[in-house]
Amino acid sequence: MRRKRHSDDEIYAKMKQLMTERCLFLRKDLTRDQMAREVMTNRTYITRALKGRGLNFSQFVNSFRAQYALELMTDPAHRDTPPADIAELSGFSHVATMNRYVKKSAGTTACALREKVLDGD
């Protein structure tokens, strides 16, 4: 008996759910193959579901990491946490990658946003 193939929308929705509920983006070594196993599909379908949204796997994962980094940067509990540590806590391997994705997502640098939010400027 053949297993039902899930649509790109279903695969994408499941990937987003796993990222938000289980914070898979915090795994620095998260691969497309691991995501495929989690979603119970294969890497080709993962790629296709993302490509239909103009994304590759790294862009998808890093967008979640950037959102998390923004949350940390604007949390008063992390006021004095250096950007390199925020990058590490968010799953990024490099602070430069975090900065690039945060700027793309928020339209400003993480440090500038931190100052604006935490200092009320």
N, C-alpha and C positions, 0 to 999 in steps of 0.2 A: 504494500500500500504506500502510495506517495504521500509525503508530507506536504501540507499546504504552504505555498510560498507567500510570505508576508509582503505587503506593499511597501514602497519606499517611505510613505508617510508613517506606516506602523513601525517600521524599523527606526526611523528618525525619532519618533515619539518615545520609543523604548530607550533609545540611547540617551535622550534628554532626561528621561525619568531616572535612569541609572546614575547619570552625572549629578543630578540634584539630590536624589535620595541617598545614594551611597558614596557621593563625593569621589567618584573614580578619577576625576581630574587631578586629585592630590598624588596619585601614583606617578612618579617621575618616569617610570619605565612603561607606562601604559601604551600598548600597541594596538593596531587595528585588529590583529588576530585575537588578542585578549578581549577586545570589545565584541568581536564577532561571536566568541564563545559565550560571553555574558548575554548577548541578545539572542543567541541560539540561531545564528545564521552564518554566512561566510563573509570573508573580507571583500569579495566582489560586490555583494549587496550593500555592505556598509559604505563602500566607496561610491556606489551609485546613488544611495540615499543622500549622501552629503553633496555630491556633485550637482544634483538637482537643485540644491540650495546655494550653489556657488561656493562651496567650501571643500577643503580637503580635510583629512583627519586631524592634522596638527592645528589648523585654524579652529576647528570645532572644539578641540580640547583646550586650546589656549584662550578661547573666549570665556570659558568657564573659569579658568585660572585667573584671568584678568578681573572678572567680576568679584571673585573671592578676594583678590589682592586689594581691590577698591574697598571692599567691606572692612578688611583689616586696617588699611591705611586711614580710614575715617572713623575707626573705633578708638575712643579715648584710652582704652586699655592698651593700645598699641602705639600711643602717641610717640614714644621714644624708640620704637623698634626701627632699626635701620632698614632702608629699602632692600638691601641684599637679603636680610633675614625675612622680610615680607615675601620676596620672590621665592625663597626656599620653602616657606610655610605654604605657599600657594601652589607649589608643584613645578614652578619654573626652574630650569637648570641654570639660567643666566638672568641677571637683573636687567640687562639690555633688552632681552626678549619680553620680560614683563613690562618694561617701560613702553615698548613699541605697541603691545596689545592694549595696555591701559589707555594710552593716548588715542588709539583707534576707537576704543570703546567709549571713553569719557570725553574725548575732545580736548583733553588737557593732561598734563603729567600727573602722576600719582602724588608727587610731593606738593605740587601747586594745589591740587584738590584737597590734600590733607590740611594744608595751611588755611585754605578757605573755610573748610568745614569745622576744623578744630579751633581755629583762632577767630572765627567769625568775621573775617575780613571781606 
